[in-house]
Amino acid sequence: MSESRVPRLRRFLVCEPRHFAVQYAINPWMNPDTRVDVDLAQEQWTALISAYRSHGHSIDRLEPVPGLPDMVFAANSAVVVGGRVFGSLFHAPERRPESSHYDLWFKTAGYDVYRPGSVVEGEGDLVWTGRYLLAGTGFRTTREAHREAQEFFGHPVISLTLVDPYFYHLDTALFVLDDENIVYYPEAFSPGSCEVLRRLFPRAVLATRDDALAWGLNSVSDGRHVFIAPQAEALAARLADQGYEPVPVDLSEFHKAGGGIKCCTQEIR
Ligand SMILES: CN(C)C(=N)NCCC[C@H](N)C(=O)O
């Protein structure tokens, strides 16, 4: 079956973890007493970039800024669809200064950046399926931002309510496999949102809490290769049964800040 899974080459924006640390706690995974091994974090991040490159994906890099330890989580900086950039307005004051650096990168690269009026955390909560944006709310991104995103992009935005603080961003509980299908962990969503996902994606791969706690839902797929946490072995095996090729990449140092593979990866479409 894997013969029929065709990868689509992607362009990713990333930010090196030179200043990565856990210095504050803004999600349940973070504890400022946790020691981060910055050398190991750097090695793990470099392995992710090498994995993307060796599968043909192109990489743009943004310079990290001292004092912004979460800046490595590039996915939170914007949503880019059809060359249009919808910027972020972070929930936590600690992360708000990241936006001006990301906006500057986009502007220098030739993009206009829309500045939202309400809290929104980029691809952390706005996930492009190829047809519409699935939009998380409950912990970070607001419903008002969903409305703004729909006005801005002119694509349908489907609001989904997250209910488990461990899965505080949509991209901790759901990822897109290809133009047809997604993977999600149903219990991370309110009953109504779960029903919406069931109706939209009747053939979706359903993940367990163990898959989600192992960061398996924070994966990046190019339609064939799935860059996935090696801790999510069971989910990777189920994806392999369906013809996808799991590419394990360990970002365990970043889990200490509540982030993983997808969080470190901003897609420019
Ligand atoms: C999948 N996730 C959660 C992301 N898209 N981003 C990670 C952000 C981590 C940061 N410490 C924070 O709490 O904002």
PDBQT file of the ligand as one rigid body, heavy atoms in Angstrom, charges set to zero:
ROOT
HETATM    1  C1  LIG A 301       2.417  21.467  20.312  1.00  0.00    +0.000 C 
HETATM    2  N1  LIG A 301       2.650  22.680  20.980  1.00  0.00    +0.000 N 
HETATM    3  C2  LIG A 301       2.263  22.670  22.282  1.00  0.00    +0.000 C 
HETATM    4  C3  LIG A 301       3.128  23.764  20.323  1.00  0.00    +0.000 C 
HETATM    5  N2  LIG A 301       2.687  24.025  19.221  1.00  0.00    +0.000 NA
HETATM    6  N3  LIG A 301       4.009  24.582  20.908  1.00  0.00    +0.000 N 
HETATM    7  C4  LIG A 301       4.807  24.351  22.026  1.00  0.00    +0.000 C 
HETATM    8  C5  LIG A 301       4.844  25.566  22.899  1.00  0.00    +0.000 C 
HETATM    9  C6  LIG A 301       5.572  25.350  24.185  1.00  0.00    +0.000 C 
HETATM   10  C7  LIG A 301       5.652  26.582  25.033  1.00  0.00    +0.000 C 
HETATM   11  N4  LIG A 301       6.385  26.308  26.225  1.00  0.00    +0.000 N 
HETATM   12  C8  LIG A 301       4.279  27.111  25.383  1.00  0.00    +0.000 C 
HETATM   13  O1  LIG A 301       3.701  26.648  26.370  1.00  0.00    +0.000 OA
HETATM   14  O2  LIG A 301       3.773  27.997  24.698  1.00  0.00    +0.000 OA
ENDROOT
TORSDOF 0
